[in-house]
Amino acid sequence: MLILDKGAAPEDVAGSVWAELLAEDLDRYEATLEEALEPQREYLSEAEYTVYRRGKRLRPAVLLLAARMVHGPTPLPAKVLQGAVSLEMLHVATLIHDDVVDGSMLRRGMPSVNAARGPGTAVIVGDLQFVQAVRGFVDAIDRDSDMALVKLVLDSAFDTCRGELDELHTDLSQEPAALVNRYWQTADRKTAVLFGLAAESGVVLAEGRSSDARRAGFYGRGFGRAFQVMDDLFDLARAEAASGKPCGVDLLRGRASLPLIYAMAELGPGHLVSRVMRGELAGPQALARAVAQVRAGGGFARAYADARTQALDALEFLRPFPDNPYRRALHDLALHVVDRSP
C-alpha cells in the first residue's frame, strides 16, 4: 500500500509511486526519454531539459500503473515505456505553450522556456515536443490492433489545443449553466484528455482487452476532471510560496474556473468578484478581497464537492480489474487528488 502525504501535490506523490511500485521501470524510462530527445538535441537548451528533469511524471506513472494493472509485475514490453515517454513529451509541449500564452516567466520556481528562449522560439520548441510525442507513439505500435492508438493520440492532442483556446475565449456574460457546461468541456479537453490517454494507452500497449482499455480511459478522464477542479481551488487557496504562482491568477486573468463561476452566480453581476473577473476592478487589494470572498462563499465548497464526485465516479471503472498493487495505487491516487490538504 502506498503511503501518501496529504499535504503533497499529486505530482509529488508520483515520486512515491515511482519509488515503491515502478522502480524497475525507472531506468528504462530514463533511457527511453534520452533516446527520444536525441534528435532534438541541437535545438534544446538547459531550460527545456530542466522542464523534463523537474517534472514529476504523473501522467507516465498513470500509464505504467494501468499497464501493470493488466500485465502484472513481469518486465513490460518496450513499447509501454515508449508510450510513457511520448505522453510526457506531449505534456511538456502543453506546459511550454501554456507559459507562452500566460506570459509566465517561471515554471516551478525556475525560468520558463518562454523566459529563457523568448515566445517565438518557445512555441516552436513546444511544437517539436508535440511532433516527437506523436512519432514516439507511432514507433511504439507493433501490431495491427494498436493502430487505433494513433488516432486516439492525435484526437487527444487536438482536444488539448482546443481546450487551451476554449479557456482563452469564454464569454463571461453567459448564463451560469452555460458557463458550467463550457467549463467541463474545457476541462475535458485541456486536462482530462491526457489522463484518459495515459490510462487507456497503458492498457492498449500492455496488450490488454479493448473493453479494459476503454474502462481505464474513463477512469483517467474522471481523475483528470477532479485534478482540474482541485487545481482551480488551490489557485484560490494556496499562497505563492507553496504553489509557485500568485494566489488568484484565474481571477486576475478573468478565467472562468468552476469555483469562480459558482461564486459569480451566488454573489451576482454587481459584486466585487464579478467586477474583478470582468476587468472592471484591479489592484492587489481588490484581488485579495475577491479571493477571500470566493473562499468564504458556498461556491467554493460546491466546486470541491464536484471534484470529489468526479474522483469517486472514476474509481467505479477500476472495479472490474484484478485487485493488485497497481490497481490499488490508481485508486489511492484518485482519492489523494481530492483529499490532500491546501
Phi, psi and omega in degrees: 000135179289143173257109186252130177280119183295341179273353184270145175289157178305324180297324178286324178295332177304329177299323177293321178298313179298318184288322188266325186242336186241021184301320182287343178271344190296313181298319179294321179298311182298319179294320179293323177296315179301319179296321181290329181279341186304316180298341181261357195308318184290347182256353184260147176248180179299331180300316180291317179296327178295321178301316179291317184292322184273351177293148183266356173058045179293315182293315172301324178297318177297318179300313183291323176296319178296320178296314182289335178300327179257340184265328182093189188277354180289161184307136181281150172301149182301329183294335177292316178295322177298319178296319180297318178294317181297323178296318178296323178295322177297318179295316179299321177302317180293323178296316180297316179293320177304315183293328175293310182300318183277349185068027184284132179263347182234148173223110184054043175081001179241158178304131179287166174299324177301317180288319186283326188246346187089152187296324181298309179294321181299319179300315182292320177297320175298319178299321178302318181294319177302309184295316180294327177297313179296319177302321180296317178297320178298317179296334182286342185283128178226014176208154185301325183292347178276351187301327180298338180295325180300314179296321178299317179295314180296318178298321180294317178296320178297315179296323179299316178296318178297321179297320178296319179292320178303318183296327183281341189233049176268132179273107184290350180277355178294160175297151181307319181298320179292321178295321178295315178300318178297320180300311183295324177298316180293317179298320178300315184283321187281322189237307188296329185297323181286325175290324175297317177298320180302306184291317183292315182291331176300316179291319180300311184289336174275006176065036173281175181289150181297325178295323177292322179298318180295317178300316179298321178298320177295320175302311183299322181290322175295317175304313182295322177298313178299318180302315182293316180297317179296323176299320177297319180293318181291335174301331181261347190245342185255138177289158182302324182298329182272325187262341182083004177214156182300149178288135176084027180300317180298318178296315181299322183267004178068032180268128188279076174285164185299312179298328179286323176299313179297321180294317179297320179294322182287320189265339176098160186291338181270357183286157179310315183300312180295324181291321176295319179300321181278357179082014181279336176234144180216176179105153185298326181290315178297319180296314181298318178295318180296317178301314181298321181288325175296314182296329182277347185273171181288338181295328180296312179294324180296319179296320177298319179299322178295318179299315181296321177299317179297318180294316180293323176296322179299323182296332180299330182282350176273343187304319183289348184278155179299145181281099180221173184301332184284319175295318180296325178294318177298320177299311183293324179297317180298318179291322181297325180306320184258351181262347186293154184278149175298000000 
